[in-house]
Amino acid sequence: METNEKLRGADIFVRSLIDEGVTHLFGYPGGAVLHIYDALYKQQEINHILVRHEQGATHAADGYARATGKPGVVLVTSGPGVTNAITGIATAYMDSIPLVVFSGQVITSMIGNDAFQEVDAIGISRPCVKHNFLVKDVKDLASTIKKAFYVAMSGRPGPVLVDIPKDVTADMCDYSYPKDIEMRSYRPVTKGHPGQIKRAIKMLMSAKKPMVYTGGGVILSDAHEELTFMTQKLGYPITNTLMGLGGYPATDKQFLGMLGMHGTYEANMAMHHCDVLLAIGARFDDRVTGDLEKFCPYARIIHIDVDPASIAKNVPVDIPIVGDVKSVLSDINKSLESQLHKIDKEAIALWWNQIHEWQKMDCLRFDRQSEKIKPQHVIETLYNLTNGDAYVTSDVGQHQMWAAQFYKFNKPRRWINSGGLGTMGFGLPAAMGVKVAHPDDTVVCISGEASLVMCIQELSTCLQYGLPVKIILLNNRYMGMVRQWQEFFYDKRYSHSYMDALPDFTKLAESFGHVGLRVEKSSDVKGALEEGLAMTDRLVLMNFITDQTENVYPMIAAGKGQHEMHLTPERELA
């Protein structure tokens, strides 16, 4: 866009975001970005959300991105502003979430001189960004911003950092925002190789014990419809990773539940015994595979991923297909109908009989008669009351696993959690970002008391901007997952995992101007959830005092294979 006028760098920054289609910006001001904040003050197109900590800004932008498919945009100042943002940047990087993070920097002539609030943002962020830029000339600002959005959103998405010295935001130049951008050194492949796709279909037709295993790449590529069509045409069983939940309808009869360390018995056993594994948009994470030496010992593996570096990184594969998941699945589906007659239906029926036997183990059962509040009961009741249609964010720990197990996601982009990095404190600010994106929908943050206090200051942001998220606090007065591991593997030496100085969460919520509810009886769970969900215009923190002894099952211990699970203390399988 040509303006035929000279603009300050700060105005170029704002105009570039507007021309890029940015409507929401999460940030926190400071000296190095004050020119930009002054420019933001003079415009109406971009809604700036003032967080209370820069980590909150990155998590909120992350939640916004996961729930919409649009890039999350962040603005922080130099020094501690950008270092505070690093945890959220790393969280997005591990889960391939598109963020564009703008950090202020000291003036160009002072870079490297240890000036006030100077850090090497490029060096610090390099290990946990897809790419980063330092803008040294105002003439490069608009084109660099265009490149940042292009890199963040294309190929395998990820966070991009743009470091902008303060003098660049004060300098003047003509404004021109590129319509398109091309980078010779960066040209991601999107179309799968036709020959490899043909080989993959042939292998799928030959399977007698097939398994479809999908990850977050299906959701990032908006390929859930193509995946559902293919899987239902094939009639094969399917499982999702933690990041892939919602990519395939969880209530469908072909879905075996989540796999991995806390996945279902039937999903893990089907993975272990399958003879053809179709892996789609997944990276064979250690929490999925268990002991790599024991992983899928009988399977020939097809792996579809947009990132060539992810293919065969952890597990050797027989047929690699590099390309965008949506594109590759579309190509598979075009050829599928003419090949379905080659499926060995008798063998597939026997395979399903075996899976149904595994399902009879009822691996997610819990004590439904307990007077103490069981966390599974809370999640299950929440699912029923919301008809499975809420946006659910979580923090990290036992509550995260229970949410993944007991809230059935039929739609993509409804399950928002920190999978790869496992970032405590993610849930509340992520819920803010989701609520900003979807103000008319129910947004629920499922948290634990150890996680919630890490970004508790964002309750103030929720009040300022009227973001009435619902917080489901599963409060067992422990760092629950740490305590579980200490019980299993450290002879119950609960070293520093007991939270013996907790606040009164009801009063804490009220002190921020919100509603707090305390629930201590199992019989009160449904009523409390109904009461909290009914207050559509208020943030409600529901503090459920849960059974301290409850552990997450099934569980695959470190060094074990997918077929070597603990189902309960009484039901260990070898």
N, C-alpha and C positions, 0 to 999 in steps of 0.2 A: 504493500500500500504506500503510494507516494503522497506526501503532504505538502511539498514545496515550501517547507518552513523548517527553520532550525529549531531544535528542541534540546533541552537539557537531557543528560543521560537518564536522570530519574524519570522524566516524562516519557522518554523513549522506552524505558523499562515497562512502565504502566501501559503505554499504548501497544507495546508488543504483546503483553498478556491479553489485552482486550482483543487484538486481532487474531490471537491464537485461540480465542473462544473461552478463555478462563473466566469463570464466574465466582469462584471462591478461593480465597487465599488464607492460609493459616500461618500466623506469625507472632513475633514479639519484637518490639522496636529496641534500638540501641544506637549509639553514636554513629557507627559506620553506615547505617542505613536511614538516617534521618532525612536526607534529601528525598529518598524514595517514599518514606512515610508522608512527607509533605505533599508529594505528588498524588499519593493515594487519597489524601484529604480532599483534593480538588475534583475528584471524579465520583461517578455513581455506579458505573457498570460492574465493578468488582466488589464483592462483599468480603471484607477482611474480618476474620475471626481472631480476636485477641485471646490467645491461650495464656496460661499462667506459668508455663515452663516450656522451653523449646522442645523437650522430648515429647510433650503433649502435642505440639504442633505437628511433628512428623507422624506420630501415631494417628492423629485425627485425619491428616491428609491421606495416610495409608488406608484407614477405614473408608474414607470417601472414595478412594480409587478402587478398592476391592468391591464395594457395593455398586459402583457405577460403570466401571471399565474405563473411566476417564482418568487422566493423570492427576494425582494429588499435588498441590503446589504449596510450597513453604517459603517463608521469608524470615531469616534470622540475622542477627548482627554478628560482628567478628568475635574472635576470642572465645569466651565462655558460651556465647550464643551458638556458635557452630559446634563446639565440642559437646554441648548439651544435646545437640540434634543427632549426634553420631549413632547413639543406640537405636533410634528410630530409623535412620538410614540403613543401618546393618540389618534391622528387622525386615525392611522392605527388600533389601538385596537378597536375603536368604530365601524369600518367598516369591521372588520375581515380580514385585509390585512396582508399577510405574509412578515414580515421584520425580518432580523437578524441584530441587532445593536451591534457593538463592541465599548466599551468605554474603554479608558485608565484609569488607577488608580495609585495612589501613591504606592510606594513599600510596600510589605506586612507588614514589621516591623513598618511602619508608619501609617497604617490604624487605624483610631480612634484617632489620635493625632492632628487633625486639621492641617495637613501638608499643604504646599502650593498647591493650586488648588485641594484640597480634598473635595469631597462631598460623602455622602452615596448613591451611584448610585443604589444600590439594594433596599434600603428603599424608595428612591424617586420614582423609577420606578414601584414598586410593584403594585400599584393600576391600572396601565395602560399598563401592559404587560401580555401576556399569561403565560410566565414564565421568570425567570432570573437566571443567574449563576454568581458566583464569583470564578474565577480560582485562587487557591492558590499554585498550584504545576504545573510546566511545564509538568510533566508526564500526567496530566489530560487535557491538552489544546486541543489536537486533538480530543479526545473522546467527550469533552464538545462541541466543534464546531459541531461535527456530531449530537449530541443530539439537539443542538439549531436549526439546519435546519430541523430535523425531527419533532420537536414540532411545529415549525412555520408553516409547510406545511400540517401536518396531522390533521384529525378531523376538527373542526372549526378553520380555520387558524387565525394567529395573530402574533403580534410582540414579539420577544424574545430578551432580552438584555444579553450580555456576558461582564462582567467587568473583565479587565485583568490588574493586577498590573505590573508596569514597570519592576520589577526584574524578573518576570515570562518570559517576552519577551527577557531577556538577558541570562537566564539560559539555560543549554544544556541538551538534552536527545535524545534517539533514536526516530526516527520518524516512526510512524505507524498510518495510517488513517483507521478507521473501514469501512468495506464495508456496514455493516448493524448495526443497533442499536436496542436494546430492553430495555424498561424501565418498570419495574414491576408495578410502580404506575401510568402509563399512557398508556392505551390501548383503544383508541377511537373506538366506534362501527361504522361500515360502512354499514353493511347489515341490511336492514329493516326486521322486524318480519313478516313472511309469513301470519300468522293469521290476523295481523292488516292490512296488505295490502289487503287481501281478504275482510275484513269488509269494508275497504275504498272504494273498487270498488263497492261493493253492495250498499253502501250509495250514491255513485255518480250516479249509474244507477237509483236510486229512486227519484232523484232530479227533481223538476218541475221549480225551479228558481235558477239554479246553478251559481256559480261564482268561477273563478280560480284567486287567488291572490298570486303573486310571488315576491320574494325579491332578494337581492344580492347573496343569497346562490345558486341560479340557475347558476349564472355567475361564482362564485368561484368554483363550482363543474363541470364546463364545461358541463352543462346539457341542454343547449339551444335546441339541436336537439331532445332530448327525450321529452322535454316540448312541443316543437312545434308539434311533431308527436302526442302526447297524446291529446293536446288541439284541434287540427284540426280533429282528429278522433271523439272526443266527440261532437264537434260543439258548445262548450260552450263559453260564453264570458270570457275574461281574462283582468286583469289589472296588472300593475307593480308598485312597489314602486319606489321612486327616485333612490335607489341603484340597482334596478332590471331592469332598462331601457336597452333594447337591448337583454334581455334574451328571448324575444318573438318579432317577427318582428312588428315594430310599424305601418307599412303600411298595415298589414293584416286586413281584414274586421272584424275579431273577437276581435281585440284589441280595448279597450275602452279608452285608454290613461292612464296616471298616475292617481293614487288615492291619497287621503289625503288632507292636509290643502290647497294646491294649485292644487289639482287634478281636473279632468274634472267632470262636473255635472253628466254625464252618468255613469262614473265609481263609483262615490260615492253613487249615488242613487241605482245602481245595488248591491253594497255591502250592503247597508242598508236593501234592500228588499229581498235579496237572502234567499233561504231555506237550501241550502247546500253550504258551503264555503270550498274550497280546498286551504289551505295555504301552500306554498312551499318555504322553505328557506327564510322565513320572520319572523320578531320578534315582530310584532304588536306594533310598535313604536307609541308614543303618537301623532306624526305628521300625522300618518295614521289613527288612531282610532278615534280621537276627544274624546269626552266624553265617557269613557268606559261604563258608565251606559246605553248609547244609542247605543252602537256598535253592529251591526248585530243582532238585537233583535229576528229575526225569524230563525236564522241559526243554523244548526248542523255543527260542525266544525271538519275538518280533518287537522292535522298539521304535516307536514314532515320537520324534521330538524336534522342535524347531532349532534347538541348540545342539550342534554337532559335538560340542565338548561334553555333553551329558550322556551321549550314547556310548555304551561299553566303558564308561568311566569306573563303575563299581562292579558291574556284572557283564561278562562276555555275552554278546547277542549273535543270533544266527542271521537275522535280516534287519539291518538298520535302515530306517527311512527318515531322512532329514527333511523337515518341512513343517509348515504351519498345520496344527492338528485339524482345524476346521477344513482346510483345503484337502489334506490327505484323506480324511474320513469321507469327504464328499466324493472324492475319486473312487474310494473303495465301494461306496454305496451305489455308484453308477454301474459297477460291474457285478454287484453282489447277487442280484435277482437271478441272473443266468447261471450262477454257480451253485445255488443252494441245494440242487438235487444231488450234489456230490457228497453231502454230509451223511455220515453214518448214523442214522437216526436211532438205530438199536443201541449202539455204543453210547450215544449221548443220553438215552433214557436210563441206561445202567449207571452212568456217571451221576445223573440227577438223583437216582435212588440212593447212591452212596452219600451224596450231599445232604439229602433229607435225613439220613441216619445221623450224620454229624449235628444237624440242627436240633435233633431230639435231646442233645446234651443241655439245651437251654442255658447257655453259658452266661447270659446276663441276668439270671434270676437273683433276686435279693429278698430279704425278709420283709414282706409286705404287712406283717402283723405287728411290727415293732412299734412300741410307744415312742421311742426316740425317733427323731426325724432322720430318715435315710435320704441322703442327697439324691439318689436315683429317683426317689419318689417325687422330689421337688421338680426335677427336670421333666419327668414323665407327665406330671400334672400341668406344668407350663406348656408342654407340647400340646396336650389335649385342649387347654383353654385358648390357645392361640391358633388352633387348627393347623399347626405346623407352618404358619405363614409369617412369623415374625423374622426380623433381622436379628441375629444373635451374635454378639461379640463375646469373647472370653479372654480371661487372663490365662495364666499357665500353671498347670498342676493337676491335682486330682479332679477338680471341678471341670477343667477343660476336657478331660477324658470322659467324664460322665455326660457332659453336654454332647460330645461327639457320639456317644453310644446310645443315648436315650432321646435326643431330639432328632426326629426323622426329617431330613432336608430333601424335599422334592424339587426344589428350584436352585439354580446356581446363584452365587453372590449373596446368599442369605447367611452363610456361616463365615464369620470374620474372626480369625485367630492367628496368633503368631506361632507358626509351625516350625520353621527351620531354626530360628534363633531361640525360641522359647522365652520371650520377653515378658517378665512380670511387670505389671503396670500398663500393659497395652490396652486392656479391655475398655476402661472408661473413656479415654480420649478417642479410641477407635469408634466407640458408640456415638460420641459427639459428631465425628465426621460422617457417620452413616446417617444420623438424624438431620444433619445439615443437607445431605443429599436427598433424603426421603422424609420430609417433615410430616407427612400425613400417615406414615406407617409406624407400626409398633417396633421399637428398637429396644432390645434387652441386652444388658451386660451381665454375664454370669461370671462371678469372681469368687475369690477366697480372701480371707481377711489379710493374709500376708501380701497378696498382690495388690489389693485395692488401695492400701495406704501409700503405695509407691507413686501414684499420680493423683492422689486424693484432691490436690489443689484445683484440679479441673472441674470440680463441683461448682467453683466460682464462675468459670466460663459458661457452664450449663445454665446458671442463673441469669447471667448477663444477656445471653442470646436466646433464652427461652427454649432450651433443648430438653424436653421432658422424657429422658430415657428412663428405663426401669432397671434398677440394679438388683440382681438376685445374688445375695451374699450367702454362700454355703460356708458357714462359720464353724469350723471344728477346733478352733483355738490352737492350731498347729500349722506349720508349713507342711501341708498334708502329704505331698509326694515325697518330700525329704523324710518325713517321719515314716512313711511306708517303706522306703528303701532302708532306713535305719533299722526298722523292725525285721525285715527280711535278711539283710546282709551284714548288719553290724550288731547282732545280738541284743537288739532293743536298747542300744546306747543312743538316746535321743539328744545328741549333742547340738545344742543351740537351735533346735527346731520348734521348741515350745514358745508360743507367743504369750508371754505372761504379763504384758503391759499394754493390753488392747484398749482402745477407746470405747466409749459407749457410742456405737454406730448410729443409734437412733438420734441421740442428742447432736452428734457430729453432723448428720444430714440436716437437722433442723437449724444448726448454727450457720449453715451455708444457705439457708432460706428454702430448704426442701422438706419433703415428708420422710419420716423414718418409721418403720414398723419392726417390731421384734416378735419373732415367732418361735415358740419353744416346744409345742406339742405337734405330733404327727397329724392329729385330727384337725389342726388349725391351718394346715398347709394350703388346702384348696381355697378356703375363705380368704386368707391373707393375699394369695395371688390374685384372686378375683377383685379384692379391694384395691390392690396396687395398680392392676392393669386398668381398672375403671377410671382412675384419675388421669385422664388423657392429657391434661394440661399441666401436670406437675411431675417433676422428677421424684421418684419414690425409691428409697433404699429399703429393701426387705431383708432383714437380718435373720436368717434361719439358723438356729442353734442346732447343729447336726451331730450325729453320733461320731464321737472322736475316734472310734476304733475301726470305722469302715475303710476298707481298702478297695482299690480299683482292680477288678478282675474282668476277663482273663489277663494274664501277664506272662510275657516271655522274658525271662531273666537274661542278663548279659551273657554272651557265649553260648546261648541255646539256639536251636533252630525253630522254625515256625511251627513245627509239629510237637514241640516240647513246651507245653504251656502249664501254668498254674491256673486252674479254673476257680477254685476256692481253697482255703487252707486244707479242707478235707479231700479235695479232688485235684490231686497233682497228677499230671500225665507225663509219662516218660516215653 
